[in-house]
Amino acid sequence: MRKDYISWDQYFMGVAKLSSLRSKDPSTQVGACIVNSDKRIVGIGYNGLPQGCDDASFPWANEGDYVHTKYPYVVHAEANAILNATTNLKNSSIYVTLFPCNECTKLIIQSGIKEIVYESNKYQDSKEHQAALRMLKASGVKCRQIEVGELNYVTTHKAI
């Protein structure tokens, strides 16, 4: 039997990281993967514009006048994963490449997700993060950080 296979955490975070590669955001690519208690993927998502909105027709800046930045338009990975879910999310886990903001935290709690597994927490000193932590503690949603490292993708090209 092989002994060098990846763990469930590595697998599901890998799916979240792979999903993040679909994001058109030039500064922050986030992916999410929701897993039920049977270790089945029931939802995935990445940060991007709503359906029908052309990526080239909206701003991707992260500074400047609010309506000329990405912030009023981008749907976060967690929200997309919840909206893309194929079943009830009660007692499931969400794997995210970036710790959820306070707005996504509300959606996570309301959807019945009971665990957040995250890799990065670059906004840990923000007021939004403090609000998210307060809600998570009050609702009993567990959080844990893991590091899975870089995914190594091998691309092969075959001449036709």
C-alpha positions in Angstrom: 0.0 0.0 0.0 1.2 3.5 -0.8 2.2 5.6 2.2 2.8 9.0 0.5 -0.8 9.8 -0.4 -2.3 13.2 0.6 -4.6 13.7 3.6 -8.3 14.6 3.4 -7.4 18.1 4.5 -4.7 18.4 1.7 -7.2 17.0 -0.8 -10.0 19.4 0.0 -7.8 22.4 0.3 -6.2 21.4 -3.0 -9.7 21.6 -4.6 -10.2 25.0 -3.0 -6.8 26.2 -4.3 -7.6 24.8 -7.8 -10.9 26.6 -7.8 -9.1 29.9 -6.9 -7.3 29.6 -10.2 -10.5 30.5 -12.0 -10.7 33.9 -10.4 -10.0 36.9 -12.7 -9.1 39.1 -9.7 -5.5 40.3 -10.3 -4.7 40.8 -6.6 -6.5 38.1 -4.6 -7.6 34.7 -5.8 -9.8 32.8 -3.3 -11.3 29.4 -3.6 -13.7 27.4 -1.4 -14.8 23.8 -1.2 -17.7 22.6 0.9 -17.6 19.0 2.2 -20.3 17.1 3.9 -19.8 14.7 6.9 -19.4 11.8 4.4 -16.3 13.5 2.9 -18.2 14.3 -0.3 -17.7 17.6 -2.1 -21.1 19.4 -2.2 -20.1 22.9 -3.3 -17.2 24.8 -4.8 -16.6 28.4 -5.6 -14.2 31.2 -6.3 -14.3 35.0 -6.1 -15.7 36.5 -9.3 -18.5 38.6 -10.8 -22.1 37.5 -10.8 -23.4 35.4 -13.7 -24.0 37.4 -16.9 -21.5 40.2 -15.9 -18.6 40.4 -18.3 -15.3 40.3 -16.5 -13.8 42.8 -18.9 -16.6 45.3 -18.4 -16.1 45.8 -14.6 -13.3 47.3 -12.6 -10.7 45.1 -10.8 -8.9 47.8 -8.9 -8.7 47.6 -5.1 -8.2 51.3 -4.5 -10.0 54.4 -5.6 -13.6 55.5 -5.7 -15.8 52.6 -4.4 -17.8 52.2 -7.6 -14.6 52.1 -9.6 -13.2 49.2 -7.6 -14.0 45.5 -7.5 -15.6 45.6 -4.1 -19.2 46.4 -5.0 -19.3 43.7 -7.7 -17.3 40.6 -6.7 -19.1 37.6 -5.2 -16.8 35.9 -2.6 -15.7 32.3 -3.0 -17.6 31.2 0.1 -20.8 32.8 -1.1 -20.4 31.2 -4.5 -19.7 27.8 -3.0 -22.8 28.0 -0.8 -24.9 29.1 -3.8 -23.5 26.3 -5.9 -24.2 23.7 -3.2 -26.0 20.5 -4.4 -27.5 19.6 -1.0 -28.2 20.9 2.5 -25.1 22.2 4.2 -26.0 21.4 7.8 -22.9 20.1 9.7 -20.6 20.4 6.7 -17.1 21.9 6.5 -15.8 24.6 4.3 -12.2 24.7 3.1 -11.1 28.2 2.1 -7.8 29.6 0.9 -8.4 32.8 2.8 -10.2 33.2 6.2 -13.8 34.4 5.5 -14.8 38.1 5.9 -17.6 39.0 8.3 -20.2 39.0 5.5 -19.2 35.5 4.4 -19.1 34.4 8.0 -22.8 35.3 8.3 -23.6 33.1 5.2 -21.5 30.2 6.5 -23.3 30.3 9.9 -26.7 30.7 8.4 -26.1 27.8 5.9 -25.4 25.3 8.8 -21.7 24.8 8.1 -20.0 23.8 11.4 -16.3 24.0 10.5 -14.0 26.4 8.6 -10.7 25.1 7.5 -8.5 27.9 6.1 -5.0 28.4 4.8 -4.3 32.1 4.9 -5.4 34.8 7.3 -3.9 38.0 5.9 -6.6 40.2 7.3 -6.4 39.0 10.9 -5.8 42.5 12.3 -8.9 44.0 10.7 -12.2 44.9 12.4 -14.0 42.7 10.0 -12.0 39.7 11.2 -12.8 40.6 14.8 -16.5 40.7 14.0 -16.2 37.3 12.2 -14.5 35.7 15.2 -17.2 37.0 17.5 -20.0 35.5 15.4 -18.1 32.2 15.0 -17.5 31.9 18.7 -21.2 32.7 19.5 -22.5 30.2 16.9 -20.2 27.4 17.8 -18.6 27.1 14.3 -15.1 25.7 14.7 -12.1 27.1 12.8 -8.7 25.6 12.1 -5.8 26.7 10.0 -3.8 24.3 7.9 -0.8 24.6 5.5 -0.7 22.4 2.5 2.0 24.2 0.6 2.1 24.8 -3.1 0.2 22.4 -5.4 2.5 21.1 -8.1 0.8 20.9 -11.4 2.4 19.0 -14.2 1.2 19.9 -17.7 2.1 17.7 -20.6 1.9 18.7 -24.2 1.6 16.1 -26.9 2.2 17.0 -30.5 -0.6 16.2 -32.8 
